[in-house]
Amino acid sequence: MLLIYDDEKSWAKLSETERQQAIGEWMQFTQQIKSGGQYVASSKLHPTSEATSVRLRNGKRLATDGPFAETREQLGGYYLIEAKDLDEAIAIAARIPSARSGTIELRPLVERRRRQWRRPATGECSGRGDPCVQRALQNGADDDRRDVNGRTDC
């Protein structure tokens, strides 16, 4: 995951021509990584003025407007990409237009094994909508697809 940090106030200082040029650069970058098969997803975030921070302290929920901390750069968006290794991810991150003025933070995602549920009698795979799977989930099945007793069956 490529997390894009930049000074969100700098956008307001750009002329309309500069904004259009910047948008063009972003669109070109996005098209390049799509064409290269590295694009998975992306999104721009609303400014921090529209953020809400949530904390739980002493059992009480506290929701406040704005970001948690004042910083020079704010998280403005992300790209989720496929890269064969860290070197390729760094090369892609360096091409993001905001790398020239902000920071691109690379974070690998934690990969989880995905298992299919199998019915003990038939060996058929079933999905989360299956009543057998629903019972297992209600009985404490975790992400490892095992119930609290370590069983993978119904």
Buried (B, 14 or more C-beta within 10 A) or exposed (E): BBBBBBBBEEEEEEEEEEEEEBEEBBEEBBEEBEEEEBBEEBEEBEBBEEBEEEEEEEEEEEEEEEBEEEEEBBBBBBBEBEBEEEEBBEEBBEEBBBBEEBBBBBEEEEEEEEEEBBBEEEEEEBEEEBEBBBEBBEEEBEEEBBBEEEEBEB
